């Protein structure tokens, strides 16, 4: 049985903000970010426990091209996406969402 992939509202907001920022830098760059996000999401979906926990039960999938982490936790019924967060930002921001 596959786990459901569920995004917290804040994670969806992160994604929209990041997309808009990259689009403002160069048309199409936001879409390139979304393509890589899809690749990270697909890896996590296929093997949710492949990334080791980095803080309690929270795991992080890394982007190849963009400086972001895909923060999530695995429960018995779902994969909950907590945040898509820039590496240089204070981790207290996404930790407050847990």
C-alpha positions as CSV (number, residue, x, y, z in Angstrom):
1,X,0.0,0.0,0.0
2,X,1.3,3.4,-0.9
3,X,1.4,6.3,1.5
4,X,-0.5,9.5,0.8
5,X,1.6,12.5,0.2
6,X,0.2,15.5,2.1
7,X,1.5,19.1,2.1
8,X,1.0,21.4,5.1
9,X,-0.4,24.7,4.1
10,X,2.9,26.4,5.0
11,X,4.8,24.1,2.6
12,X,2.4,24.9,-0.2
13,X,3.0,28.6,0.6
14,X,6.8,28.0,0.5
15,X,6.6,26.5,-2.9
16,X,4.5,29.3,-4.4
17,X,6.8,32.0,-2.9
18,X,9.9,30.2,-4.2
19,X,8.4,29.8,-7.7
20,X,7.4,33.4,-7.9
21,X,10.9,34.5,-6.8
22,X,12.6,32.5,-9.4
23,X,10.2,33.6,-12.1
24,X,11.0,37.2,-11.2
25,X,14.7,36.4,-11.7
26,X,14.2,34.8,-15.1
27,X,11.1,33.7,-16.9
28,X,10.9,29.9,-16.8
29,X,13.3,29.5,-13.9
30,X,10.3,29.1,-11.5
31,X,9.1,26.2,-13.7
32,X,12.5,24.7,-13.6
33,X,12.4,24.8,-9.8
34,X,9.0,23.1,-9.9
35,X,10.4,20.3,-12.1
36,X,13.2,19.7,-9.6
37,X,10.7,19.8,-6.8
38,X,8.7,17.0,-8.6
39,X,11.9,14.9,-8.9
40,X,12.6,15.3,-5.2
41,X,9.0,14.5,-4.3
42,X,9.0,11.4,-6.5
43,X,12.2,10.1,-4.9
44,X,10.7,10.7,-1.4
45,X,7.4,9.0,-2.5
46,X,9.2,5.9,-3.8
47,X,11.5,5.5,-0.8
48,X,10.3,7.7,2.1
49,X,12.8,6.3,4.6
50,X,15.8,6.6,2.3
51,X,16.7,10.0,3.8
52,X,17.8,9.7,7.4
53,X,16.0,11.7,10.2
54,X,17.8,15.1,10.8
55,X,15.7,16.4,13.7
56,X,13.4,14.0,15.6
57,X,11.3,12.2,13.0
58,X,11.8,14.9,10.3
59,X,13.7,13.9,7.2
60,X,15.1,16.0,4.4
61,X,15.3,15.4,0.7
62,X,17.8,17.6,-1.1
63,X,17.5,19.4,-4.4
64,X,20.4,19.0,-6.9
65,X,20.3,22.4,-8.5
66,X,18.5,24.7,-6.0
67,X,19.6,25.4,-2.4
68,X,16.5,23.9,-0.8
69,X,15.5,21.1,1.4
70,X,12.2,19.1,1.2
71,X,11.4,18.5,4.9
72,X,8.9,15.8,5.7
73,X,7.9,13.1,8.2
74,X,6.7,9.6,7.6
75,X,3.7,8.3,9.6
76,X,2.0,4.9,9.2
77,X,-0.6,6.4,6.7
78,X,1.1,9.3,5.0
79,X,4.1,11.4,4.1
80,X,3.6,14.9,5.6
81,X,5.6,17.7,3.9
82,X,6.4,20.2,6.5
83,X,8.4,22.8,4.5
84,X,10.5,23.5,1.4
85,X,13.2,25.6,3.0
86,X,16.3,27.4,1.8
87,X,19.6,26.0,3.3
88,X,20.7,29.4,4.6
89,X,17.5,30.2,6.6
90,X,17.3,29.6,10.3
91,X,15.9,26.1,10.8
92,X,13.9,27.3,13.7
93,X,11.4,28.5,11.1
94,X,10.5,25.1,9.8
95,X,10.9,23.5,13.2
96,X,8.1,25.7,14.5
97,X,5.8,24.0,12.1
98,X,6.2,20.5,13.6
